[in-house]
């Protein structure tokens, strides 16, 4: 009898896990993939929407087009998870599993920073990126304050990518001299995986005249006065505030008993939870050592979980441990993309190598997206949106 695998969440982790299980165990497992949404989009697509290069609907990949015939997709909202029974309750009923994989990601708590909803913008959602793009059309000058409002957060380079690309945007519009771009963030340094990586980002900020204040956390906004209040008591004025919102585990996860510490704790060797047959991977998971919340690391986790499930189904040797490794592409503007090759868990300390921005890496990033669209949704590489298949100047 086939084993039942239920995957909750169809982001990077869920899609990759479903695809790999179908490829490796097509005759041995039934795979059910659940998500409340009808479509997926790459995180980096939000930058295309922010800059007006694409509309939100242009970057969506619909789950109805999932390429793996063995995957049963259900657009359902998860209402409860019972990890002891490996049972998932939804607005459509319930699903029982021999293996349950929770990949629900992180959600944004817009209300965690008082005044943010009323006085700020964000580009971590498609709707937010579109709204901010429209605000830029009327922005002719003043102070743009970009602030990370909590830690951890998805895609550590993203706040800095946003700053680099906004610099380009204002240069193109001929108003850069009238715009003061500033950043605050609670970390000791930008993208602090290694000192080398942080130095590259600091140099890029300085080169573009972007002022940054590390170890500074914005804890509230006064929308009327247009000031941001820092944890230390000082205030920073702004004309346009852009925040990276506080991230939380979904409520259905924190209410399940899986995440007593806020995120689901896993054995980082194979992403298993303390409940037999239950895994957690992607942004919702945490282990003894830090792994950044980003799609590429969720994808590499999915590979290990797929191998671990295969080993359990077939009674074979467990796979090599998860290393939290992969490439992270970074937009620097001017049509240039850099790459950080990271390994968080393979040694005693994280390692990272940064490769200088180039147009060749911009093409590599487009190919990265194209291969996943092909693997998950069966789309030919030529079916990619225009902004991803043609080099666009300015990032």
PyMOL commands that set and color helices and strands:
alter all, ss='L'
color gray80, all
select helices_A, chain A and resi 12-25+45-50+56-59+63-65+110-112+116-119+126-137+158-172+176-178+195-207+251-254+282-284+295-314+359-377+381-383+386-389
alter helices_A, ss='H'
color red, helices_A
select strands_A, chain A and resi 3-8+29-35+39-40+61-62+71-75+78-82+87-90+93-96+99-102+106-109+142-148+179-185+211-214+218-222+227-230+235-237+240-244+246-249+264-265+278-280+285-286+325-333+336-343+351-358
alter strands_A, ss='S'
color yellow, strands_A
deselect
rebuild
show_as cartoon
